[in-house]
Amino acid sequence: AGLLHARVLADHAEQVTVIDRDQMPESLETRAGVPQGPHIHYLMVRGLQLLNQWFPGLQDEIDRESGAPRVQIGLQTHYMLYQMWQPSVDTGMHTYVLERPHLEELVRRRLLTHENVQLIDRTEAIDLTFEGQRVSGVVTRKRPASGEPETLPADLVVDASGRGSKAMSWLEKAGYARPQTHTIDAKLGYTTRWYAKPETANTDWRILYVFTSPPTQTRGGAILEHRGLRWLVTVFGTNGDYPPTDEAGFLEFARSLPDPVIYEAIKDAKPLTDIVSFRNTSNRWHAYEKLERLPERFYITGDAACEVNPVYGQGMTKAALNALVLQQQLAAGSLDNRAFFQGIARVNDDFWQAAAGGDLNYPGTANNQSETPIQRVMRAYLSAVLRGSVRDERVAYAFHRVLNMIDPATTLMTPGMLVRVLLAQRTL
């Protein structure tokens, strides 16, 4: 989120300074500030389009440098939904299976080719400064803590610090109200390990995903193929049913999925890494768009504003679409951050409905707000779409288009699509 918002600002500001609490790695390694870095990441097609728009030629760099194969969505993505395999469909769309550190390095390197952009690492933002009702800068401190804090003056500040954002505390300290936070937590945890792809493996997929089938089947998993040589394998469970981190337990968990295809693929494969887990997966919506009073020139974006369960693979594309809202606003000559918060709220709602709404299908999911009747109906219909996508190729095609943020969710609700979805239920 930070790199993409900086790219947008670079077209409008004399100087853009990116502050990062981590030391930038010299090699392609996961850093502490991205704890989910070793795990599954998916760049949706709309996210890829925006990266190519802001960094022309980036796709060529991915092809040339990463060795990451293009994934033909619908043909090389094999999804099991409600214990049935989705039919193959030619969507004409593609994306990449990339390691998070590699994509981040490519984007950061391209961003820093802009002469008006600088990056300061090993530095933490610890507070804001104000001039009247306007944010005027950021108080920073080197990491590990040493010396006195320093103030960086700024005409505009963007908080893209993710789940660990201190924005609410900063605003409260300055006399502003805290936003209401909507939390939906399925207590989902996932566990990941890299394997060497067996030489005997004859697969026609790049992404293999065994989805859960709530409310009865609440375990799932995925394999993502990297460079034709390695597999990133993730398994997950909900309601505190966390996958084990020992080898025998990991394999047994994979065998317990609705289809043992992941277990069969990895049972004799060579592990390349230790097993790592991640459990901070709750969905949290901080409703800044509803606050009556906000300091001017302060923007909160990405996971700092709206966190969705990362197991759905939406985060990078959500960050890109938030940055697009800022780009459109700046192009119109506006610095109204209230309009920005309202804009990203509209964007984030699609991601929220998919992730938080999906998590509500699991028994035991905690929700600190009541679900409206309309929300319950929409959640039930989206579940029907998923079930319908395994029986009807047209529904599967529409599913992929909406999942990748190319078409709006309303395309799943046209009269013709409603009929196809309902008819598909009768054949299940």
C-alpha positions in Angstrom: 0.0 0.0 0.0 2.8 2.4 0.9 4.7 2.0 -2.3 1.7 2.3 -4.5 0.4 5.4 -2.8 3.9 6.9 -3.0 3.8 6.2 -6.8 0.5 8.1 -7.1 1.9 11.0 -5.1 5.0 11.2 -7.2 3.0 12.6 -10.1 1.8 15.5 -7.9 4.3 16.3 -5.2 7.7 17.9 -5.2 9.1 15.4 -2.8 7.7 12.0 -1.6 9.3 10.3 1.4 8.5 6.7 2.2 9.2 5.7 5.9 9.7 2.0 6.6 10.4 0.6 10.0 12.3 -2.4 8.5 15.7 -2.4 7.0 15.3 -3.0 3.3 16.6 -6.5 2.6 19.6 -7.0 0.4 18.2 -10.3 -0.9 14.7 -11.5 -1.7 13.8 -12.4 1.9 10.7 -12.0 4.0 11.0 -9.0 6.4 9.6 -8.6 9.9 7.1 -5.9 8.8 5.4 -8.3 6.5 4.7 -11.3 8.8 2.4 -13.0 6.2 5.2 -12.7 3.6 6.1 -16.4 3.5 2.5 -17.4 2.9 0.2 -17.5 0.0 -0.2 -14.3 -2.1 -2.4 -13.7 -5.1 -2.3 -10.7 -7.4 -5.7 -10.3 -8.9 -5.9 -9.3 -12.6 -7.1 -5.8 -11.7 -4.1 -5.4 -9.4 -1.8 -6.5 -12.2 -3.4 -4.0 -14.6 -2.8 -1.1 -12.2 0.8 -2.1 -11.5 1.4 -2.1 -15.3 -0.3 1.3 -15.5 1.9 2.9 -12.8 5.1 1.1 -13.8 5.0 0.6 -17.5 7.0 -2.5 -18.6 6.7 -4.1 -15.1 5.1 -7.2 -16.6 8.0 -7.6 -19.0 10.3 -7.4 -16.0 8.3 -10.1 -14.2 8.6 -12.3 -17.3 12.3 -11.6 -17.7 13.6 -11.6 -14.1 11.3 -13.6 -11.9 10.9 -16.7 -14.0 7.3 -16.7 -12.7 5.0 -18.4 -15.2 1.8 -16.7 -16.4 -1.3 -18.3 -15.0 -4.2 -18.7 -17.4 -7.1 -18.0 -15.1 -9.9 -20.6 -15.5 -7.6 -23.0 -17.4 -4.7 -23.3 -15.0 -6.6 -22.5 -11.8 -8.2 -25.6 -10.4 -10.8 -24.8 -7.7 -12.8 -27.3 -5.6 -15.9 -25.6 -4.2 -18.5 -27.5 -2.1 -16.6 -30.7 -2.7 -16.8 -30.5 -6.5 -14.3 -29.3 -9.1 -15.1 -26.1 -11.1 -15.1 -26.7 -14.9 -12.2 -25.3 -17.0 -13.2 -22.0 -18.7 -11.1 -19.8 -20.9 -11.5 -16.3 -19.4 -8.8 -14.7 -21.5 -7.2 -13.4 -18.3 -3.8 -14.1 -16.7 -1.8 -13.3 -13.7 1.4 -14.5 -12.0 2.3 -16.6 -9.1 5.0 -14.4 -7.5 6.7 -14.5 -4.1 5.8 -11.5 -2.1 9.4 -10.3 -1.5 10.2 -10.5 -5.3 7.2 -8.4 -6.3 7.8 -5.9 -3.6 11.4 -5.6 -4.7 10.4 -5.0 -8.3 7.9 -2.3 -7.4 10.2 -0.6 -4.9 13.1 -0.5 -7.4 10.8 1.1 -10.1 9.4 3.6 -7.6 12.8 4.8 -6.6 13.7 5.6 -10.2 11.5 8.7 -9.7 13.9 11.5 -8.7 11.4 13.0 -6.3 10.9 9.8 -4.2 13.2 8.8 -1.3 12.9 5.9 1.1 14.1 6.0 4.7 14.3 2.6 6.3 14.9 1.5 9.9 12.6 4.4 10.9 9.3 4.3 12.7 6.6 6.9 12.7 5.6 7.5 16.3 3.3 10.5 16.2 1.9 13.3 14.1 2.4 17.1 14.3 -0.4 19.6 13.7 -0.9 23.2 12.6 -4.5 24.0 13.7 -6.8 21.4 12.1 -4.2 20.2 9.6 -1.5 17.5 9.9 1.8 19.1 9.3 4.3 16.3 9.7 5.4 13.0 11.2 7.5 12.4 14.3 10.0 9.6 13.6 12.5 7.5 15.5 15.3 5.3 14.2 15.1 1.5 14.9 16.5 0.2 17.0 15.6 3.2 19.2 18.5 5.6 19.4 18.9 9.3 19.7 16.1 11.9 19.9 13.0 11.7 17.7 13.0 13.8 14.6 10.1 15.6 12.9 9.6 15.4 9.1 7.4 18.3 7.9 4.8 17.4 5.3 2.0 18.9 3.3 0.2 15.6 3.2 0.6 12.4 5.3 -0.5 8.9 4.3 -0.6 6.1 6.9 -0.2 2.8 5.0 1.3 1.0 8.0 -1.1 -2.0 7.9 -2.6 -3.9 10.7 -0.2 -2.3 13.2 -1.4 1.3 12.4 -1.3 3.8 15.3 -3.6 6.2 13.6 -6.5 5.8 15.9 -4.3 6.5 19.0 -2.7 9.5 17.3 -6.0 11.0 16.4 -7.4 10.4 19.9 -4.4 12.0 21.5 -5.0 15.1 19.3 -8.6 15.4 20.4 -10.3 13.6 17.6 -12.8 10.7 18.0 -11.8 7.1 17.4 -13.7 5.5 14.5 -16.0 2.6 15.2 -14.4 -0.7 14.3 -16.4 -3.6 12.9 -14.7 -6.9 13.6 -15.5 -10.3 12.1 -13.2 -13.1 13.3 -13.5 -16.7 12.1 -10.4 -17.6 14.2 -8.8 -18.9 11.0 -5.2 -19.9 11.0 -3.0 -21.2 8.2 0.2 -23.0 7.9 2.7 -23.0 5.0 5.6 -24.9 3.7 7.7 -24.9 0.5 8.3 -28.2 -1.4 10.3 -29.1 -4.4 7.9 -30.1 -7.2 8.5 -33.8 -7.8 10.0 -34.6 -11.2 7.2 -37.1 -11.8 4.5 -34.6 -11.1 2.4 -34.1 -14.3 0.1 -31.2 -13.5 -2.0 -29.0 -15.8 -2.5 -26.4 -13.1 -0.5 -23.5 -11.6 -2.9 -22.9 -8.7 -4.8 -25.7 -7.0 -7.3 -24.6 -4.3 -9.5 -26.8 -2.2 -12.0 -24.5 -0.7 -13.9 -25.0 2.5 -17.6 -26.1 2.4 -19.2 -24.3 5.4 -20.8 -24.9 7.7 -19.8 -28.6 7.7 -16.3 -28.7 6.1 -14.2 -25.9 7.5 -10.7 -27.0 6.4 -9.1 -26.0 3.1 -5.7 -25.7 1.4 -3.9 -24.7 -1.8 -0.8 -25.3 -3.8 0.8 -22.5 -5.9 3.5 -23.5 -8.4 6.5 -21.2 -8.6 8.8 -21.2 -11.6 7.8 -24.8 -12.5 10.2 -26.0 -9.8 8.6 -25.4 -6.4 5.3 -25.6 -4.7 4.0 -23.2 -2.0 1.6 -25.3 0.0 -0.8 -23.8 2.5 -3.5 -25.5 4.6 -6.0 -23.7 6.9 -8.7 -24.2 9.4 -11.3 -22.1 11.2 -12.8 -21.7 14.7 -9.4 -22.3 16.3 -8.9 -25.6 14.3 -5.3 -24.5 13.4 -3.1 -26.7 11.3 -0.2 -28.3 13.1 3.4 -27.1 12.6 5.0 -30.5 12.8 5.5 -32.6 9.7 3.3 -35.5 10.5 0.5 -33.2 11.7 0.8 -31.0 8.6 0.5 -34.0 6.3 -2.4 -35.5 8.2 -4.3 -32.1 8.1 -3.8 -32.0 4.3 -5.2 -35.6 4.1 -8.3 -34.5 6.0 -9.4 -32.0 3.4 -12.6 -32.6 1.3 -10.3 -34.0 -1.4 -6.9 -35.5 -0.5 -5.3 -34.1 -3.7 -2.9 -31.8 -1.8 -1.8 -34.6 0.5 -1.3 -37.0 -2.5 0.8 -34.3 -4.2 3.1 -33.6 -1.3 3.3 -36.9 0.7 6.5 -37.9 -1.1 7.7 -34.4 -2.1 10.9 -33.0 -0.7 10.3 -30.2 1.9 12.5 -27.1 1.3 11.6 -25.0 4.3 10.4 -25.2 7.9 6.6 -25.0 8.5 5.4 -21.5 9.4 2.0 -20.4 10.6 -0.1 -17.2 10.7 -3.2 -16.6 12.8 -3.8 -12.8 12.8 -6.6 -13.1 10.2 -9.6 -11.2 11.6 -11.4 -8.7 9.4 -11.5 -5.2 10.8 -13.2 -2.2 9.3 -12.2 1.1 10.9 -15.0 3.5 9.8 -13.0 6.7 9.2 -15.5 7.6 6.5 -18.2 8.1 9.2 -16.2 10.5 11.4 -17.7 14.0 11.5 -14.3 15.6 12.2 -10.9 14.7 10.8 -7.6 16.6 10.5 -6.9 17.9 7.0 -4.2 16.4 4.9 -4.2 13.0 6.7 -5.0 9.9 4.8 -5.3 6.3 6.2 -5.3 3.5 3.6 -4.8 -0.1 2.9 -5.0 -2.5 5.9 -4.6 0.6 8.2 -8.2 1.4 7.2 -9.7 -2.0 6.4 -8.2 -5.4 7.1 -9.6 -8.4 5.4 -8.7 -12.0 6.1 -5.5 -12.5 4.1 -6.3 -16.1 3.2 -8.6 -14.8 0.5 -5.6 -13.2 -1.3 -7.1 -9.8 -1.8 -4.7 -7.5 0.0 -2.4 -6.3 -2.8 -5.2 -5.6 -5.2 -7.2 -3.8 -2.4 -4.1 -1.6 -1.8 -3.9 -0.8 -5.5 -7.5 0.2 -5.8 -7.2 2.4 -2.7 -4.2 4.1 -4.4 -6.4 4.5 -7.5 -8.9 6.5 -5.4 -6.2 8.8 -4.3 -4.9 9.2 -7.9 -8.4 10.1 -9.2 -8.9 12.6 -6.4 -5.5 14.3 -6.9 -6.2 14.4 -10.7 -9.4 16.3 -9.9 -7.4 18.8 -7.8 -9.0 17.8 -4.5 -7.3 17.3 -1.1 -10.5 16.5 0.7 -9.6 13.5 2.8 -13.2 12.9 3.8 -14.0 12.2 0.1 -11.0 9.9 0.0 -12.3 7.9 3.0 -15.7 7.6 1.4 -14.1 6.5 -1.9 -12.0 3.7 -0.4 -15.0 2.6 1.7 -16.9 2.0 -1.6 -13.9 0.1 -2.9 -13.3 -1.9 0.3 -16.9 -3.0 0.5 -16.4 -5.5 -2.3 -13.4 -7.1 -0.6 -15.2 -7.0 2.8 -18.3 -8.8 1.4 -16.1 -11.5 0.0 -13.8 -12.0 3.0 -15.8 -11.0 6.0 -19.0 -12.2 4.5 -17.3 -15.5 3.7 -16.0 -15.9 7.2 -19.5 -15.5 8.6 -20.5 -18.8 7.0 -18.3 -20.6 9.5 -19.8 -21.7 12.8 -18.3 -19.9 15.8 -17.4 -16.7 13.9 -17.4 -13.7 16.1 -19.1 -10.6 14.8 -19.4 -7.4 17.0 -22.2 -6.0 14.9 -25.6 -7.4 13.9 -26.0 -8.6 10.3 -28.9 -7.0 8.5 -31.5 -9.1 6.6 -30.2 -7.8 3.3 -26.6 -8.8 4.2 -27.8 -12.3 5.1 -29.6 -12.6 1.8 -26.5 -11.4 -0.1 -24.2 -13.8 1.7 -26.6 -16.7 1.0 -26.7 -15.7 -2.7 -22.9 -15.5 -3.0 -22.7 -19.0 -1.6 -25.2 -20.1 -4.2 -23.0 -18.5 -6.9 -20.0 -20.5 -5.7 -22.1 -23.7 -5.8 -23.4 -22.8 -9.2 -19.9 -22.2 -10.6 -19.1 -25.9 -10.4 -22.1 -26.8 -12.6 -22.4 -24.0 -15.1 -19.5 -22.7 -17.1 -21.1 -19.3 -17.6 -21.4 -18.9 -13.9 -17.8 -20.0 -13.5 -16.7 -17.4 -16.1 -18.5 -14.7 -14.3 -17.1 -15.8 -11.0 -13.5 -15.5 -12.2 -14.2 -12.0 -13.7 -15.7 -10.7 -10.4 -13.1 -12.5 -8.2 -10.4 -10.7 -10.1 -12.1 -7.3 -9.8 -12.5 -6.9 -13.6 -16.3 -6.9 -13.5 -18.5 -5.5 -10.7 -20.3 -7.9 -8.3 -23.6 -6.7 -9.9 -22.9 -8.8 -13.0 -23.6 -11.8 -10.8 -27.1 -10.4 -10.1 -28.5 -9.8 -13.6 -31.8 -11.6 -14.4 -30.0 -14.1 -16.7 -27.3 -14.9 -14.1 -29.9 -15.3 -11.4 -31.7 -17.9 -13.4 -28.4 -19.8 -14.2 -27.4 -19.7 -10.5 -30.8 -21.0 -9.3 -31.0 -23.7 -12.0 -27.5 -24.9 -11.0 -28.6 -25.5 -7.5 -31.1 -28.0 -8.7 -28.4 -30.1 -10.3 -26.2 -30.3 -7.2 
